[in-house]
Amino acid sequence: MSCWDFTEDLQQIIHAMKYRRKPTLGQSLVSIIGAWKLPAWMTSVDVVIPVPLHKTKRRDRGYNQAVSIAKGVATLCSAPIMTDVLVRQKYTASQTTLTRAERQENLAAAFVTTRKSAGQLKGKSVLLVDDVFTTGATLENAAESLQETGAKEVFGFTLASAPI
């Protein structure tokens, strides 16, 4: 599920959230969604997991914008947020100029789950949260890791969706 089209205006907001140290913008955008009627699948998830940043990007940025978004989404879903079960083990260059095939290759084996996640995710319905859906490569690769660990189903949530 993506809430909005990735317009120039929304791009400016998301870039401010990601690159200008305004992570709380993610929660502000999610609060707008709170007035909408959420789909039933979204309110029945067991856990909310933000797409992780590689530790180098997280250190450089100081935060993960997906965590800010996921906090708001977890509140809407009345589900716990888990930030310690999925890890981005592979540093990847910015994907903004890559094709779908290049993104898939760039993200191959980028995500792994932690040892403790196996017991916590087995049979669970997971909502994976990120900022922008472009080709789906990030959510797809992260979801594969979660399903390999035993998640029953994985849904995706982003603030915006770029035109395909």
C-alpha positions in Angstrom: 0.0 0.0 0.0 1.3 3.4 -0.9 -0.6 6.5 0.3 0.3 9.0 -2.3 1.9 9.4 -5.7 5.5 10.6 -5.5 5.0 14.1 -6.7 7.5 16.9 -6.6 6.0 18.4 -3.5 6.0 15.0 -1.7 9.5 14.4 -2.9 10.6 17.6 -1.1 9.0 16.5 2.1 10.5 13.0 1.9 14.0 14.4 1.1 13.7 16.8 4.0 12.8 13.8 6.2 15.8 11.7 4.9 18.5 14.2 4.2 17.8 17.4 6.2 17.4 15.8 9.6 13.6 16.0 9.9 12.7 12.4 10.7 9.5 13.4 12.5 8.0 14.4 9.2 7.4 10.7 8.7 5.1 10.5 11.7 3.4 13.7 10.7 2.5 12.2 7.3 1.3 9.0 8.9 -0.9 11.0 11.3 -2.8 12.3 8.2 -3.5 8.7 7.2 -5.1 8.1 10.7 -8.2 9.8 9.4 -8.6 7.3 6.6 -10.4 4.0 6.8 -7.5 1.5 6.8 -7.9 -1.8 5.0 -8.7 -4.7 7.2 -5.4 -6.5 6.4 -3.5 -3.5 7.7 -5.2 -3.5 11.1 -4.7 -7.2 11.5 -0.9 -7.4 11.2 1.0 -8.9 14.1 4.1 -6.8 13.8 5.5 -3.7 12.0 9.1 -3.7 10.7 10.8 -0.8 9.2 13.2 -1.4 6.2 16.6 -1.1 7.8 19.5 1.1 6.6 23.0 -0.2 6.3 24.9 0.7 9.5 27.1 3.1 7.5 24.2 5.0 6.1 22.5 5.0 9.5 25.6 6.4 11.2 26.0 9.1 8.5 22.4 10.1 8.6 21.9 9.7 12.3 18.6 7.9 12.0 16.5 5.7 9.8 13.5 7.5 8.3 11.6 4.3 7.9 11.6 3.9 11.7 9.9 7.2 12.1 7.2 6.2 9.6 6.9 2.7 11.1 6.3 4.2 14.6 3.3 6.1 13.3 2.0 3.1 11.3 2.4 0.7 14.3 0.2 3.1 16.3 -2.4 3.0 13.6 -2.3 -0.8 13.4 -2.1 -1.3 17.2 0.8 -3.6 16.5 4.3 -3.6 18.0 7.2 -2.3 16.0 10.4 -4.5 15.8 13.6 -2.8 14.7 16.0 -5.6 15.6 14.9 -8.5 13.5 15.9 -7.4 10.0 19.4 -6.2 9.1 20.7 -4.6 5.9 24.1 -6.5 5.7 25.1 -5.2 2.3 25.9 -1.6 1.7 24.2 -0.5 -1.5 24.7 2.7 -3.6 21.7 5.0 -4.0 19.1 3.3 -6.2 17.5 6.5 -7.6 19.0 6.2 -11.1 18.9 2.4 -11.4 16.6 0.3 -13.5 14.5 -2.5 -11.9 17.0 -5.1 -12.9 19.9 -3.1 -11.6 18.0 -2.5 -8.3 17.4 -6.3 -7.9 21.0 -7.0 -8.5 22.1 -4.2 -6.2 19.9 -5.6 -3.4 20.6 -9.3 -3.9 21.3 -10.7 -0.4 21.2 -7.2 1.1 18.9 -8.2 4.0 19.2 -10.9 6.6 17.2 -11.7 9.7 18.8 -11.9 13.2 18.9 -15.2 15.1 16.3 -14.0 17.6 13.8 -13.2 14.8 13.1 -16.9 13.9 11.0 -17.5 17.0 9.4 -14.0 17.0 8.2 -14.1 13.4 7.2 -17.7 12.9 3.6 -17.7 11.6 3.2 -13.9 12.0 1.7 -11.4 9.6 4.3 -8.6 9.0 3.9 -5.1 7.7 7.2 -3.9 6.2 7.5 -0.1 6.1 9.6 2.1 3.8 9.3 5.7 2.5 9.0 5.3 -1.3 8.0 2.4 -3.5 9.7 2.6 -6.9 10.2 -0.8 -8.4 9.5 -2.9 -5.3 13.0 -4.3 -5.2 13.7 -3.2 -1.7 10.4 -4.5 -0.2 10.7 -7.7 -2.2 14.2 -8.6 -1.0 13.4 -7.7 2.6 10.2 -9.7 2.5 12.0 -12.7 1.2 14.3 -12.7 4.2 11.3 -12.4 6.6 9.5 -15.2 4.9 12.5 -17.4 5.0 12.6 -16.8 8.7 9.0 -18.0 9.1 6.8 -15.0 8.6 3.4 -16.2 7.4 2.8 -13.2 5.2 4.4 -9.9 4.5 2.6 -6.8 3.4 4.3 -3.6 2.3 3.5 0.0 3.3 5.1 3.2 1.8 4.2 6.8 2.0 4.6 7.3 -1.7 4.8 5.3 -5.0 6.8 6.6 -7.9 5.4 6.3 -11.4 6.4 3.1 -13.1 
